[in-house]
Amino acid sequence: MTSQPPTRPRVKIYWLNESRAQRIVWLLEELGLDYDVEVFYRDENMQAPPEMRKVHPLGKSPVVTLSFPNPADPAKQKEVVLAESGVIAQYLTEHFSHGRTLLPKRYHDGQEGQVGGETDAWLRYQYFLQYPEGSLMPQVLVGLILGILKSSKIPFFIRPITSSVADKMFAAFLIPELIHHLDFLESQLATSPDNGNYLCGNHLTTADILMSFPLQLVRERGAAIHDGKGKGKLADKYLKVFAYLRRLEEEPGYKRAEAKIRELEKSKGQT
């Protein structure tokens, strides 16, 4: 008995500028799903507007809603609300990636359903669905917060003190942590299954899509940070990581998502 493709729902993404939501736009492009976008913009303090809380109590982005006929009452619509990037990405990929390689093969032939029968690519995929938000983004967010201590948001007469504290935190904690993560990612790319150019093998997966945003922030905020020993910039040391990021940004689906976001921003009068 063959499984039937799922009903294709009406998809809506609630998009906040400078947020993780762009990755979900990219994923929707890769899945070939039609979708609508409702755009929100951060205030002068980089906070989401209160209207976001009407979509989800935490007022965070991304949030995706899926609307489709209710099997119990076809005259009515059923709505599924998804929040958290990893949850959204996993749900959409598992239901709508039929015929695509965004989801690696789970089991080795002849070992279907067996504990330990999973492929290396699938095990990596499961890990890297969680890693961007669970392990890497917290370090990036610490860097963003420390950057505020050195910015014009801090009154000038105490900024020398807060800047000094931030510099010490960068040196003692953040830079070593970033280096640790980049060493790890460099080794993962060097040992990708089947000598692939992606984290889980030869094909782009949803895990790669999720990795794009934190790595872009690392490049933007940390590419000029030395390795703590005066031996060069991160971008010069981690050639595989930053080549991988450039490769992601050359993906056709990524470019379509970028074009979609630019179009939305233009229509809203944003530059």
C-alpha positions in Angstrom: 0.0 0.0 0.0 1.5 3.3 -1.1 1.1 6.4 1.0 -0.8 9.3 -0.6 0.7 12.7 -0.8 -0.7 15.0 1.9 -3.4 17.6 1.3 -1.6 20.8 0.4 -2.7 23.4 2.9 -3.0 27.1 2.6 0.2 28.3 4.2 0.9 31.7 5.8 4.1 32.8 7.4 4.3 35.7 9.8 7.6 37.3 8.9 9.6 39.7 11.1 12.5 41.6 9.5 16.0 40.6 10.6 14.8 37.3 12.0 15.0 33.6 11.5 11.9 33.7 9.4 13.8 34.1 6.1 14.9 30.5 6.4 11.3 29.3 6.5 10.6 31.4 3.3 13.5 29.5 1.7 12.2 26.2 2.9 8.8 26.9 1.5 10.4 27.8 -1.8 12.3 24.5 -1.8 9.1 22.5 -1.0 7.2 24.2 -3.8 4.4 25.2 -1.4 2.3 28.2 -2.2 2.3 30.6 0.7 1.3 34.1 1.9 3.4 36.4 4.0 2.3 38.9 6.6 5.2 41.3 7.3 6.1 42.9 10.7 8.9 45.3 11.4 10.9 45.8 14.6 10.8 49.0 16.5 13.7 51.3 17.3 14.7 48.9 20.1 14.7 45.9 17.7 11.6 44.5 19.4 8.8 42.9 17.6 5.6 44.9 17.5 2.7 44.0 19.9 0.6 42.7 17.0 2.9 39.7 16.8 1.4 38.5 20.1 -1.9 38.1 18.4 -0.4 35.4 16.3 1.5 33.7 19.1 1.6 34.6 22.8 5.4 35.0 22.8 5.3 37.4 19.9 8.3 35.8 18.2 9.0 35.0 14.6 8.7 32.8 12.6 5.2 31.5 13.0 3.5 29.5 10.3 -0.2 28.6 10.0 -1.5 25.8 7.9 -5.2 25.9 6.9 -7.0 22.9 5.3 -10.4 21.2 5.2 -11.3 19.7 8.6 -11.9 16.0 8.1 -14.5 16.0 10.8 -16.4 18.8 9.1 -15.3 19.5 5.5 -17.3 22.8 5.6 -14.9 24.2 8.1 -11.2 24.9 8.0 -8.8 23.3 10.4 -5.7 25.4 11.3 -2.4 24.2 12.6 -0.1 26.9 14.2 3.6 26.1 14.2 6.2 28.1 16.1 10.0 27.7 16.6 12.1 27.3 13.5 13.1 23.7 14.2 9.5 22.6 14.7 8.3 24.4 11.7 11.1 23.0 9.5 10.8 19.5 10.7 7.0 19.4 10.3 6.9 20.9 6.8 9.8 18.7 5.6 8.3 15.5 6.9 4.9 16.2 5.3 5.8 17.9 2.1 9.2 16.8 0.9 8.0 13.9 -1.2 10.3 13.4 -4.2 12.9 15.8 -2.9 16.2 15.3 -1.1 15.6 17.7 1.8 15.1 14.7 4.1 17.8 12.1 3.9 17.1 8.4 3.6 16.4 7.1 7.2 17.4 3.5 7.1 20.0 1.3 5.5 18.5 -1.2 3.1 17.3 -4.2 5.0 17.4 -2.5 8.4 14.1 -0.6 8.2 12.7 0.1 11.6 15.7 -1.3 13.5 17.4 0.6 16.3 20.8 1.5 14.9 19.8 0.9 11.4 19.7 4.6 10.6 22.0 6.1 8.0 24.8 8.4 9.0 23.1 11.1 6.9 19.8 10.8 8.7 21.5 10.8 12.1 23.4 14.0 11.2 20.3 15.5 9.9 18.4 15.0 13.2 21.3 16.5 15.1 21.7 19.5 12.8 17.9 20.3 12.9 18.5 21.1 16.6 22.1 22.4 16.6 21.6 25.9 15.0 19.1 27.0 17.7 20.1 24.9 20.6 23.9 25.3 20.5 25.1 28.0 18.0 22.6 30.8 18.2 23.0 31.3 22.0 26.6 32.2 21.4 25.6 34.6 18.6 23.0 36.2 20.8 25.6 36.7 23.6 27.7 38.5 21.0 24.8 40.7 20.0 24.1 41.6 23.6 27.8 42.4 24.3 27.9 44.5 21.2 25.1 46.7 22.7 27.4 47.5 25.7 29.9 49.0 23.2 27.3 50.9 21.2 25.7 54.4 21.3 22.7 52.9 23.1 24.9 53.2 26.3 25.3 56.7 27.7 28.7 58.0 26.7 29.9 58.7 30.2 29.7 55.0 31.2 30.4 53.5 27.8 34.2 53.1 28.6 33.3 50.9 31.5 30.7 48.8 29.7 33.0 48.5 26.7 35.8 47.2 28.9 33.5 44.7 30.4 32.3 43.6 26.9 35.9 43.3 25.7 36.8 41.0 28.6 33.7 38.9 28.0 34.5 38.6 24.3 38.1 37.5 25.1 37.3 35.2 28.1 34.1 33.5 26.8 32.7 34.4 23.4 35.7 34.1 21.1 36.8 30.7 22.6 33.2 29.4 22.2 32.9 30.6 18.6 36.2 29.0 17.8 35.1 25.7 19.4 31.9 25.7 17.3 33.7 26.6 14.1 36.3 23.9 14.7 33.4 21.5 15.1 31.6 22.6 11.9 34.9 22.6 9.9 35.4 18.9 10.9 31.8 18.0 10.2 32.0 19.4 6.7 35.4 17.6 6.1 33.7 14.3 7.1 30.3 14.7 5.4 28.8 11.4 4.2 29.8 10.4 0.6 32.3 13.4 0.6 29.4 15.7 0.2 29.4 19.5 0.2 26.6 19.8 2.7 26.4 18.8 6.3 24.5 15.6 5.7 25.9 14.5 2.3 25.7 15.4 -1.3 22.3 17.2 -1.2 20.9 20.3 0.4 18.7 19.3 3.4 16.4 21.3 5.7 19.2 21.2 8.3 21.5 23.2 5.9 18.7 25.8 5.5 18.5 26.2 9.3 22.2 26.6 9.5 22.3 29.6 7.2 21.1 32.3 9.5 23.4 31.8 12.5 26.4 31.4 10.2 25.5 34.6 8.4 25.5 36.3 11.8 28.8 34.8 12.7 30.3 36.1 9.5 28.7 39.5 9.9 29.6 39.9 13.6 32.6 37.7 14.0 34.5 37.4 10.8 36.9 40.1 11.9 37.5 38.6 15.3 40.9 37.2 15.7 41.3 33.7 17.1 42.5 35.0 20.4 46.2 34.3 19.5 46.7 37.0 16.9 46.8 34.4 14.1 44.2 35.8 11.7 40.5 36.2 11.1 37.9 33.5 11.5 37.0 33.7 7.8 40.6 33.0 6.8 41.0 30.1 9.2 37.7 28.3 8.6 37.7 27.9 4.8 35.2 25.0 4.6 32.7 26.7 6.8 32.6 30.0 5.0 32.8 28.3 1.6 29.8 26.2 2.7 27.9 29.4 3.6 28.6 31.0 0.3 27.4 27.8 -1.4 24.1 28.0 0.5 23.7 31.6 -0.6 24.0 30.5 -4.2 21.2 28.0 -3.9 18.4 28.9 -6.3 15.8 28.5 -3.5 17.8 30.9 -1.3 17.9 33.5 -4.1 14.1 33.1 -4.7 13.5 33.7 -1.0 15.7 36.7 -1.0 13.9 38.2 -4.0 10.6 37.5 -2.3 11.7 39.4 0.8 13.0 42.3 -1.2 9.7 42.5 -3.0 7.8 42.5 0.3 10.0 45.2 1.8 9.6 47.3 -1.3 5.8 47.0 -1.3 5.9 48.1 2.4 8.0 51.1 1.7 11.1 49.6 3.5 14.6 49.9 2.2 
